[in-house]
Amino acid sequence: MKFQTLIRKVGFATIFSGFLSLMSIAQTKPNAPELVAGIPVNYEEANVKPYALPDPLVHTNGKVVNSAEDWIKRKRPEILDWYQRAQFGKAPGIPAGFRAVVTDQGTPVFGGKAIRKQVTLYLYEKSEEPKIDLALYLPAQQAGPAPVLVRLSFFANATTIDDSDLQKDSVWNSKEKIKVAAASFRQDMAFPVEEFIEAGIGVVSLYYGDIEPDFKEGIQYGIRSRFLPHDATTFAADEWGAISAWAWGLSRVMDYLEKDKDVDSKKVAINGHSRLGKTVLYAGANDPRFSIVIPSCSGEGGAALSRRNYGETIAHLVAPTRYAYQFSANYSQYQDDPSTMEVDSHMLISLIAPRPILLITGDSDKWSDPKGEFLAAVAAGPVYRLFGKKDLGTDTLPPLDKPILHDVGFLIHKGGHQVLPQDIQTMITFMKKHWLNTAPAE
């Protein structure tokens, strides 16, 4: 079933209501609560105090970055080191027992338009858990290896793709801290795989909970549990939180894709929404094998500038009742004054350079600060120009649903914290432009 057909049948209110309820995302309305976790929330531009961003082209010793080579060899590692230890936390390398088992070698689906593979990635030695179940779809008529989009999802593959023959997975029940049949959380939504197939782009889907559960106690059950020191219940302050674990899992997916002869591993994009937008942004910064990065509504801790103090803040993220487990313990030291950070989100974006990046956000998603994401993309421009790439080309927020598709891309849709059809079409257009040289008029 095509995405547009599904929309006509059930409508967007139905499609996304279950998603937003499951994620318990604070909706961004004009009458949004003034306190979240007991912490004030600012939604007024007039209350944004003046701030200065650190220059991504100046070394910590004050010397100017004078070339792309200087950036790659010196400045980029400096910035990446900060994110690895101070925000997301350091992750281990490839585990010795990592292996991939292909359970579906290539079944024709979608009326013969695509070939489906199902692959299980075992993440740790000979243990059966944790493991990642991949659903991989490739264009059937593709001449040679196909480019692919890796989609990190909040849902199991069988509940988010319109393919009844997918293996029936289990998902985490965060309240009970147990795994249950994925059908228990089935949503009236489907990712439009066929739209990508028709554009000559494959899709890889995976459920983020296969890597690490999304709750505070998840450290006991996911991949991080395998690396805990003996008898320990937590990591050192500079070691990985859940977002770093999910990003680590994406790199293991890439390890497999590099060996699949039907995939063009030089053309692999990653996409995720909300906290998974943060995840793909960090995964792309940390692993340059991903050639295009597409975070959606990533907000604070992702693409939005922390120094703006608008919508969600670091303090909201690391509050004990919220999402501190997603970050390294070091991150909390910046909650009172983000200006003490050596970086801001424009520098996280700059770590993607010179690879294309497309930021997607919504005009009413005030909690995620869409203007802050745009300003961060503008501030990352000098790094892209250093490589001879095209930045946004403007410091004025573009009209709604009128994407900028340069090497630094940006789309602000009319709507909130959600994925809309125009987002999907913009993603496809962006990938075709940068991979297949099919440039739309600008």
C-alpha positions as CSV (number, residue, x, y, z in Angstrom):
1,M,0.0,0.0,0.0
2,K,1.4,3.4,-1.0
3,F,1.9,6.0,1.7
4,Q,-0.6,8.4,0.0
5,T,-3.2,5.6,-0.2
6,L,-2.8,4.9,3.5
7,I,-3.2,8.6,4.3
8,R,-6.4,8.8,2.4
9,K,-7.8,5.7,4.2
10,V,-7.0,6.6,7.8
11,G,-5.9,10.2,7.8
12,F,-2.9,11.8,9.5
13,A,-4.6,12.3,12.9
14,T,-4.9,8.5,13.2
15,I,-1.5,7.8,11.7
16,F,0.5,9.9,14.1
17,S,-1.6,10.0,17.3
18,G,-0.4,6.5,18.4
19,F,3.2,7.5,17.6
20,L,3.1,10.6,19.6
21,S,1.4,8.9,22.5
22,L,3.9,6.1,22.6
23,M,6.9,8.5,22.7
24,S,5.3,10.8,25.3
25,I,6.7,13.7,23.4
26,A,5.8,17.1,24.9
27,Q,3.6,18.7,22.2
28,T,4.5,22.2,21.2
29,K,1.5,24.4,21.4
30,P,1.0,28.0,22.1
31,N,-0.4,27.1,25.5
32,A,2.4,24.6,26.3
33,P,3.1,24.3,30.0
34,E,5.5,26.7,31.5
35,L,7.3,24.0,33.4
36,V,8.6,20.6,32.3
37,A,10.1,18.4,35.0
38,G,9.9,21.5,37.2
39,I,12.1,23.5,34.8
40,P,10.8,26.7,33.0
41,V,10.3,26.6,29.3
42,N,10.9,29.6,27.1
43,Y,8.8,30.0,23.9
44,E,9.3,33.7,23.4
45,E,12.0,35.0,21.0
46,A,12.1,38.2,23.0
47,N,13.4,36.2,26.0
48,V,16.4,34.8,24.0
49,K,19.4,36.6,25.3
50,P,22.3,37.5,23.1
51,Y,24.9,34.7,22.7
52,A,28.1,34.0,20.9
53,L,28.8,30.7,19.1
54,P,32.2,29.2,19.1
55,D,33.9,29.4,15.7
56,P,34.2,26.0,14.1
57,L,37.2,27.2,12.1
58,V,39.3,28.3,15.1
59,H,41.5,25.8,17.0
60,T,41.4,25.8,20.8
61,N,44.8,27.5,20.7
62,G,43.3,30.4,18.7
63,K,44.9,29.6,15.4
64,V,42.6,29.7,12.3
65,V,41.8,26.5,10.4
66,N,43.3,27.3,7.0
67,S,42.5,24.3,4.9
68,A,40.2,21.3,4.5
69,E,43.2,19.1,5.4
70,D,43.8,21.1,8.6
71,W,40.1,20.6,9.5
72,I,40.2,16.8,8.9
73,K,43.4,16.2,10.7
74,R,43.1,18.6,13.6
75,K,39.9,20.4,14.2
76,R,37.4,17.7,13.4
77,P,39.0,15.2,15.8
78,E,39.0,17.9,18.5
79,I,35.3,18.6,18.1
80,L,34.4,14.9,17.8
81,D,36.4,14.1,21.0
82,W,34.2,16.6,22.9
83,Y,31.0,14.9,21.7
84,Q,32.3,11.5,22.4
85,R,33.2,12.2,26.0
86,A,31.1,15.2,27.1
87,Q,27.7,14.6,25.5
88,F,27.0,11.2,24.0
89,G,29.8,9.1,25.6
90,K,32.5,6.9,24.3
91,A,31.5,3.6,22.7
92,P,33.5,0.4,22.1
93,G,34.6,-0.9,18.7
94,I,33.2,-3.9,16.8
95,P,32.7,-6.8,19.2
96,A,34.7,-10.0,18.4
97,G,31.6,-12.1,18.0
98,F,29.7,-9.8,15.7
99,R,28.1,-11.7,12.9
100,A,25.3,-11.5,10.3
101,V,22.9,-14.2,9.4
102,V,20.8,-13.8,6.3
103,T,17.4,-15.6,6.8
104,D,15.7,-14.3,3.6
105,Q,18.1,-14.4,0.7
106,G,15.9,-12.3,-1.7
107,T,12.1,-12.6,-2.0
108,P,10.2,-10.6,-4.7
109,V,7.7,-8.2,-3.0
110,F,5.5,-5.3,-3.9
111,G,4.3,-6.9,-7.1
112,G,7.9,-7.8,-8.2
113,K,9.2,-4.2,-7.9
114,A,11.5,-5.0,-5.0
115,I,13.6,-7.8,-3.6
116,R,13.4,-8.3,0.2
117,K,16.2,-9.6,2.4
118,Q,15.9,-10.3,6.1
119,V,19.1,-10.3,8.1
120,T,19.8,-10.8,11.8
121,L,22.9,-9.1,13.3
122,Y,24.2,-10.7,16.4
123,L,26.0,-8.0,18.4
124,Y,28.0,-9.8,21.0
125,E,30.1,-12.9,20.9
126,K,27.9,-16.0,20.6
127,S,25.0,-14.6,22.6
128,E,21.5,-14.6,21.0
129,E,20.8,-11.2,22.5
130,P,21.0,-8.4,21.8
131,K,20.4,-8.7,18.1
132,I,19.2,-6.5,15.3
133,D,16.6,-7.7,12.8
134,L,17.0,-5.9,9.5
135,A,14.4,-5.7,6.7
136,L,16.2,-4.8,3.5
137,Y,14.4,-3.8,0.3
138,L,16.2,-3.3,-3.0
139,P,14.9,-2.2,-6.4
140,A,14.3,-5.4,-8.5
141,Q,15.3,-3.8,-11.7
142,Q,18.4,-2.1,-10.5
143,A,21.5,-2.5,-12.7
144,G,24.3,-3.1,-10.1
145,P,24.4,-2.3,-6.4
146,A,21.7,0.0,-5.1
147,P,21.9,3.1,-2.9
148,V,20.0,2.7,0.3
149,L,18.3,4.6,3.1
150,V,18.8,3.2,6.6
151,R,15.8,4.1,8.7
152,L,16.1,3.8,12.5
153,S,12.5,3.3,13.7
154,F,10.6,3.4,16.9
155,F,8.7,0.4,15.8
156,A,9.4,-3.2,14.8
157,N,9.7,-3.8,11.1
158,A,6.5,-5.9,10.9
159,T,4.4,-3.1,12.4
160,T,5.8,-0.2,10.3
161,I,6.1,-1.8,6.8
162,D,3.2,-3.0,4.8
163,D,4.7,-6.5,4.2
164,S,2.8,-9.3,5.9
165,D,5.6,-11.8,5.4
166,L,8.1,-10.0,7.7
167,Q,9.2,-12.0,10.7
168,K,7.1,-11.1,13.8
169,D,9.4,-9.3,16.2
170,S,9.1,-8.3,19.8
171,V,9.4,-4.9,21.3
172,W,10.1,-3.4,24.7
173,N,7.2,-2.6,27.1
174,S,8.9,0.3,28.9
175,K,6.5,0.1,31.9
176,E,6.9,-3.6,32.6
177,K,10.6,-3.7,31.4
178,I,9.9,-6.8,29.3
179,K,9.7,-7.7,25.6
180,V,6.2,-8.3,24.2
181,A,4.9,-9.2,20.8
182,A,5.3,-6.3,18.4
183,A,1.6,-6.6,17.4
184,S,0.7,-5.3,20.9
185,F,2.0,-1.9,19.8
186,R,0.8,-2.0,16.2
187,Q,0.4,1.5,14.7
188,D,-1.9,2.6,11.9
189,M,1.1,3.8,9.9
190,A,3.4,2.5,7.3
191,F,6.8,3.7,6.0
192,P,6.4,4.2,2.2
193,V,9.1,1.8,1.1
194,E,7.7,1.6,-2.4
195,E,8.2,5.3,-2.9
196,F,11.9,4.8,-2.4
197,I,12.0,1.7,-4.6
198,E,10.4,3.6,-7.4
199,A,13.1,6.2,-7.1
200,G,15.8,3.6,-7.4
201,I,16.7,3.7,-3.7
202,G,16.6,0.7,-1.3
203,V,15.4,0.8,2.3
204,V,16.9,-0.8,5.4
205,S,14.6,-0.8,8.4
206,L,15.5,-1.6,12.0
207,Y,13.9,-1.2,15.5
208,Y,16.0,0.9,17.9
209,G,15.0,-1.2,20.9
210,D,16.9,-4.2,19.3
211,I,20.0,-2.3,20.2
212,E,19.2,-0.8,23.6
213,P,15.8,-0.3,25.4
214,D,14.6,3.3,25.6
215,F,14.2,3.6,29.4
216,K,16.5,4.4,32.3
217,E,16.9,0.7,33.3
218,G,17.7,-0.3,29.7
219,I,21.4,-0.4,30.6
220,Q,20.6,-3.8,32.2
221,Y,19.2,-5.3,29.0
222,G,20.7,-3.8,25.9
223,I,24.1,-3.8,24.2
224,R,25.5,-1.6,27.0
225,S,24.9,-4.4,29.5
226,R,27.4,-6.6,27.7
227,F,30.2,-4.0,28.3
228,L,29.5,-3.1,32.0
229,P,32.4,-3.7,34.3
230,H,31.9,-6.6,36.6
231,D,29.2,-5.9,39.2
232,A,28.8,-2.3,38.0
233,T,25.4,-0.8,37.3
234,T,26.7,2.3,35.5
235,F,29.6,3.6,33.3
236,A,32.2,6.2,33.9
237,A,31.1,9.8,33.3
238,D,32.6,9.9,29.8
239,E,31.1,6.6,28.5
240,W,28.1,5.9,26.3
241,G,24.5,6.7,26.9
242,A,21.6,5.2,25.0
243,I,21.9,7.5,22.0
244,S,25.6,6.5,21.6
245,A,24.5,2.9,21.8
246,W,21.8,3.4,19.1
247,A,24.4,5.1,16.9
248,W,26.9,2.3,17.6
249,G,24.2,-0.1,16.3
250,L,23.8,1.9,13.1
251,S,27.6,1.4,12.5
252,R,27.1,-2.3,12.9
253,V,24.4,-2.1,10.2
254,M,26.9,-0.4,8.0
255,D,29.5,-3.2,8.7
256,Y,27.0,-5.6,7.2
257,L,26.0,-3.4,4.3
258,E,29.6,-3.0,3.2
259,K,29.6,-6.8,2.6
260,D,26.3,-7.1,0.8
261,K,27.2,-7.1,-2.9
262,D,23.7,-5.8,-3.8
263,V,24.2,-2.6,-1.8
264,D,26.2,0.4,-2.9
265,S,27.9,1.0,0.4
266,K,29.3,4.3,-0.8
267,K,25.7,5.6,-1.0
268,V,24.1,4.8,2.4
269,A,22.0,7.5,4.0
270,I,20.6,7.4,7.6
271,N,17.3,8.8,8.9
272,G,15.6,9.1,12.2
273,H,13.0,11.2,14.0
274,S,13.1,13.1,17.3
275,R,15.6,11.3,19.7
276,L,16.4,9.1,16.7
277,G,17.1,12.3,14.8
278,K,19.7,13.1,17.4
279,T,21.0,9.5,17.0
280,V,21.5,9.7,13.2
281,L,23.1,13.1,13.5
282,Y,25.7,11.7,16.0
283,A,26.1,8.5,14.1
284,G,26.8,10.4,10.9
285,A,29.3,12.6,12.8
286,N,31.0,9.6,14.3
287,D,31.0,7.3,11.3
288,P,32.0,9.0,7.9
289,R,30.9,5.9,6.0
290,F,27.3,7.3,6.0
291,S,27.2,9.5,2.9
292,I,24.0,11.4,3.6
293,V,22.5,12.2,7.0
294,I,18.8,13.2,7.4
295,P,17.7,14.0,11.0
296,S,14.1,14.9,11.6
297,C,13.0,17.2,14.4
298,S,16.2,16.4,16.4
299,G,15.9,19.5,18.6
300,E,17.9,20.0,21.8
301,G,20.9,17.7,22.0
302,G,20.6,17.4,18.2
303,A,20.6,20.2,15.6
304,A,19.0,23.0,17.8
305,L,21.4,25.6,19.3
306,S,21.7,25.1,23.1
307,R,22.7,28.7,23.7
308,R,19.3,30.0,22.5
309,N,17.5,28.7,25.6
310,Y,14.3,28.2,23.6
311,G,12.0,25.2,24.0
312,E,13.7,22.1,25.4
313,T,17.1,22.7,27.0
314,I,19.9,20.6,28.3
315,A,18.4,20.9,31.8
316,H,15.1,19.3,30.5
317,L,17.0,16.5,28.8
318,V,19.2,15.5,31.8
319,A,16.5,15.8,34.4
320,P,16.4,12.6,36.5
321,T,12.8,11.9,35.5
322,R,13.5,12.4,31.8
323,Y,16.3,11.4,29.5
324,A,19.7,11.6,31.4
325,Y,20.2,7.9,30.5
326,Q,20.5,8.8,26.8
327,F,23.7,10.8,27.3
328,S,27.0,10.5,29.1
329,A,27.0,11.6,32.7
330,N,29.3,14.5,31.8
331,Y,26.5,16.2,29.8
332,S,24.7,17.3,33.0
333,Q,27.5,19.8,33.9
334,Y,26.3,22.1,31.1
335,Q,22.6,22.2,32.1
336,D,22.9,25.5,34.0
337,D,25.0,27.4,31.5
338,P,25.4,25.9,27.9
339,S,27.7,28.8,27.1
340,T,30.4,26.9,29.0
341,M,30.5,24.2,26.3
342,E,33.4,24.3,23.9
343,V,30.8,23.6,21.1
344,D,27.2,24.1,20.1
345,S,25.1,22.2,17.7
346,H,26.4,23.9,14.5
347,M,29.7,22.1,15.3
348,L,27.9,18.7,15.4
349,I,26.4,19.5,12.0
350,S,29.8,20.5,10.8
351,L,31.2,17.1,11.6
352,I,29.1,15.8,8.6
353,A,31.0,18.0,6.1
354,P,31.7,17.6,3.3
355,R,28.9,15.0,3.1
356,P,25.3,16.3,2.4
357,I,23.0,16.8,5.4
358,L,19.2,17.5,5.3
359,L,17.6,18.9,8.4
360,I,13.8,18.5,8.6
361,T,11.7,20.3,11.2
362,G,8.2,21.7,11.7
363,D,7.0,25.3,12.2
364,S,4.8,24.5,15.2
365,D,7.3,22.2,16.9
366,K,8.4,24.9,19.3
367,W,9.7,22.4,21.8
368,S,12.4,21.4,19.3
369,D,13.2,25.0,18.3
370,P,13.0,24.9,14.5
371,K,14.6,28.3,14.2
372,G,17.5,27.1,16.4
373,E,18.0,24.2,14.0
374,F,18.1,26.6,11.0
375,L,20.5,29.0,12.7
376,A,22.8,26.0,13.5
377,A,22.7,25.0,9.9
378,V,23.7,28.6,8.9
379,A,26.5,28.6,11.4
380,A,27.9,25.3,10.0
381,G,28.1,26.9,6.5
382,P,31.8,28.0,6.8
383,V,33.0,24.5,7.2
384,Y,31.1,23.3,4.1
385,R,32.5,26.3,2.2
386,L,35.9,25.2,3.3
387,F,35.4,22.0,1.3
388,G,34.0,23.9,-1.7
389,K,30.5,22.7,-0.9
390,K,27.3,24.7,-1.0
391,D,25.9,25.9,2.3
392,L,22.3,27.1,2.8
393,G,23.0,30.3,0.9
394,T,20.8,32.4,3.1
395,D,20.4,33.4,6.7
396,T,16.6,33.9,6.3
397,L,14.3,31.1,7.4
398,P,12.8,29.6,4.1
399,P,9.1,29.5,3.5
400,L,7.1,26.5,4.8
401,D,7.4,23.4,2.6
402,K,10.0,25.1,0.3
403,P,13.2,23.0,0.9
404,I,16.7,24.1,0.4
405,L,18.6,21.1,-1.2
406,H,22.2,22.3,-1.2
407,D,25.0,20.2,0.5
408,V,23.5,21.7,3.6
409,G,19.7,21.2,3.2
410,F,16.8,22.4,5.2
411,L,13.0,21.8,5.2
412,I,10.5,23.3,7.6
413,H,7.1,21.8,7.1
414,K,3.8,23.3,8.1
415,G,3.1,21.2,11.2
416,G,4.6,19.8,14.4
417,H,6.8,17.1,15.7
418,Q,6.0,14.5,13.0
419,V,7.0,13.1,9.6
420,L,4.8,14.3,6.8
421,P,4.5,13.2,3.1
422,Q,6.3,16.2,1.9
423,D,9.2,15.2,4.2
424,I,9.4,11.8,2.5
425,Q,9.3,13.3,-1.0
426,T,12.0,15.9,0.0
427,M,14.2,13.1,1.3
428,I,13.9,11.2,-1.9
429,T,14.6,14.3,-4.0
430,F,17.6,15.2,-1.8
431,M,19.1,11.7,-2.2
432,K,18.5,11.6,-5.9
433,K,20.1,15.0,-6.4
434,H,23.3,14.1,-4.4
435,W,23.6,10.5,-5.5
436,L,22.0,10.2,-8.9
437,N,22.7,13.8,-10.2
438,T,19.0,14.5,-10.8
439,A,19.0,18.1,-9.6
440,P,15.6,19.8,-9.3
441,A,15.2,23.5,-10.2
442,E,16.0,25.8,-7.4
